[in-house]
Amino acid sequence: MADRLTVGVAARLSRYLQVLTQARKMGKVRISSQEIAEYTNINATQIRRDLSAFGKFGKRGVGYNIDSLLGEIRKILRTQGQHNIALIGAGRLGQAIASSPIFAEHGINIAAVFDTDPEKLGRPIGHVTVSEYGRLRESVHDKNIIVGVLAVPAAGAQRAADDLVASGVKIIFNYSEALLETPADVTVHTSNPAVELLYALYFHLT
């Protein structure tokens, strides 16, 4: 197996992981490539090709054992274990992110939440309390935080990104509309639900 996956393969494996996690929660033990295809809109042949590139995980006519395949995909994506993240912004979006159980299901721990609003400081959000923004750098170091999640208005996103980079964070997940400028060795992923909806509409309506 190559040391680094292509972007396309990594994206598809991440979608398979999402389906498998939900299927296990629903009580399913096995799943076929056709079932995964129905949930992801990825061709079943492509799914089998992706998975067979890393080993023999399923049997024709029987499908895949969900627990086993979950473990294998997590190894491939190098996501096994726990990963600590810092959430910047304790507004409505930040509260929704911190309260969601989805992160914990994938070994992602929201280790710290920061905000500049004095009224939000000390309030519980998820399983942590909101900390002063000025403690960002020491918390990144002390809690071994490797990812920063921005749930702030666009006007404050670049400052937050700069502070995360200065603290040593190399991965930033951006929920704002801001176009962030970061060093070449920092990975930024921007999530915009409206754009993703337009993408889905394009393939449905054309």
C-alpha positions in Angstrom: 0.0 0.0 0.0 1.3 3.5 -0.9 2.2 5.7 2.0 -0.3 8.3 1.0 -3.7 7.9 -0.4 -5.0 9.9 -3.4 -7.5 12.6 -2.5 -10.3 10.7 -4.3 -9.7 7.4 -2.5 -9.4 9.1 0.9 -12.6 10.9 0.3 -14.5 7.7 -0.6 -13.1 5.7 2.3 -14.2 8.5 4.6 -17.8 8.1 3.2 -17.7 4.4 3.6 -16.6 4.9 7.2 -19.6 7.2 7.8 -22.0 4.6 6.4 -20.4 1.7 8.4 -20.6 3.7 11.6 -24.2 4.4 11.2 -25.0 0.9 10.1 -23.4 -0.5 13.2 -25.5 1.9 15.4 -28.6 0.5 13.6 -27.6 -3.0 14.7 -26.4 -4.3 11.4 -23.6 -6.9 11.5 -22.8 -7.2 7.7 -23.2 -5.0 4.7 -22.9 -5.5 1.0 -21.1 -3.2 -1.5 -24.5 -2.6 -3.1 -25.9 -1.3 0.2 -22.9 1.0 0.7 -23.5 2.2 -2.9 -27.1 3.1 -2.1 -26.1 5.2 0.8 -23.1 7.0 -0.8 -24.1 7.2 -4.5 -20.7 5.6 -5.3 -20.8 2.7 -7.8 -20.7 -0.7 -6.1 -17.9 -1.8 -8.5 -15.8 1.3 -7.4 -16.4 0.4 -3.8 -15.2 -3.2 -4.3 -12.2 -1.9 -6.2 -11.3 0.6 -3.4 -11.6 -2.0 -0.7 -9.9 -4.9 -2.6 -6.8 -2.6 -3.1 -6.1 -3.0 0.7 -6.9 -6.7 1.2 -9.8 -9.2 1.1 -12.4 -7.8 3.5 -15.6 -9.4 2.2 -17.0 -12.5 0.5 -19.1 -12.6 -2.6 -22.8 -13.1 -1.7 -22.0 -12.6 2.0 -20.8 -9.0 2.2 -18.5 -7.3 4.7 -18.4 -7.7 8.4 -19.0 -4.2 9.6 -16.8 -4.2 12.7 -13.9 -5.7 10.8 -14.2 -3.3 7.9 -14.5 -0.3 10.2 -11.3 -1.3 11.9 -9.5 -1.8 8.6 -10.6 1.5 7.1 -9.6 3.4 10.3 -6.1 1.9 10.0 -5.9 2.9 6.3 -7.0 6.4 7.1 -4.8 6.4 10.2 -7.7 7.5 12.4 -7.5 4.8 15.1 -7.0 6.2 18.6 -8.1 9.5 20.0 -7.4 12.9 18.4 -7.8 16.1 20.4 -9.2 19.2 18.7 -9.7 22.8 19.7 -13.0 24.5 18.9 -12.9 28.3 18.4 -16.3 29.9 18.9 -18.9 29.0 21.5 -21.9 30.5 19.7 -24.8 28.5 18.3 -22.7 26.7 15.7 -20.0 26.0 18.2 -22.5 24.7 20.7 -24.0 22.4 18.1 -20.6 21.0 17.2 -19.5 20.5 20.8 -22.8 18.7 21.7 -22.8 16.3 18.7 -21.9 12.7 19.5 -20.5 12.2 16.0 -17.0 13.3 16.8 -16.6 10.9 19.7 -17.8 8.0 17.6 -14.8 8.5 15.4 -12.2 9.0 18.2 -12.3 12.8 17.9 -12.2 14.6 21.3 -13.1 18.2 21.6 -10.5 18.9 24.3 -11.0 22.7 24.6 -13.4 25.4 23.5 -12.4 29.1 23.3 -14.3 32.3 22.9 -13.6 36.1 23.3 -17.0 36.8 24.7 -16.7 37.3 28.5 -20.3 36.2 29.0 -19.6 32.7 27.5 -16.5 32.0 29.6 -16.8 29.2 32.1 -20.1 28.0 30.6 -20.3 24.2 29.9 -20.4 23.3 26.2 -20.4 19.6 25.4 -18.2 17.9 28.0 -15.9 20.9 28.5 -16.2 24.5 29.6 -15.5 27.6 27.5 -12.0 29.0 28.1 -10.5 32.4 27.6 -9.2 32.8 24.1 -5.8 34.0 25.4 -5.2 30.5 26.7 -5.2 29.0 23.3 -1.5 28.5 22.8 -0.9 26.9 26.2 -3.9 24.6 25.8 -2.7 23.4 22.4 0.6 22.4 23.9 -0.8 21.0 27.2 -3.6 19.0 25.6 -1.8 17.8 22.5 -4.3 19.4 20.2 -3.7 18.7 16.5 -6.7 20.2 14.8 -8.4 23.6 15.1 -12.1 24.0 14.2 -13.3 27.5 13.4 -16.9 28.3 14.3 -16.6 32.0 14.2 -17.8 34.9 12.0 -15.8 35.4 8.8 -14.4 38.7 10.2 -12.6 36.8 13.0 -11.6 33.7 11.1 -8.2 34.8 9.8 -7.1 36.0 13.3 -8.1 32.6 14.8 -6.3 30.7 12.0 -3.2 32.8 12.6 -3.3 32.0 16.3 -3.8 28.3 15.7 -0.9 28.2 13.3 1.3 30.1 15.8 0.3 27.6 18.4 1.6 24.7 16.2 -1.7 23.4 14.8 -1.3 22.1 11.2 -4.9 21.2 10.4 -7.8 23.7 10.4 -11.4 23.0 9.7 -13.1 26.2 8.7 -16.9 26.6 9.1 -16.7 30.3 8.3 -17.0 31.8 4.8 -13.6 33.4 5.0 -10.8 32.5 2.6 -7.9 31.8 4.9 -4.3 32.5 4.2 -2.0 29.9 5.9 1.5 28.6 5.4 2.0 25.8 2.9 2.4 23.1 5.5 -1.0 23.9 7.1 -4.0 22.0 5.7 -7.3 24.0 5.6 -10.7 22.3 4.9 -13.6 24.7 4.5 -17.1 23.4 4.9 -20.0 25.4 3.3 -23.4 23.6 3.5 -24.8 25.9 0.8 -22.1 25.1 -1.7 -22.3 21.4 -0.9 -26.1 21.6 -1.5 -25.6 23.3 -4.9 -23.2 20.5 -5.8 -25.8 17.9 -5.0 -28.5 19.8 -6.8 -26.3 20.0 -9.9 -26.1 16.2 -10.3 -29.8 15.7 -9.4 -31.2 18.3 -11.7 -28.9 17.9 -14.8 
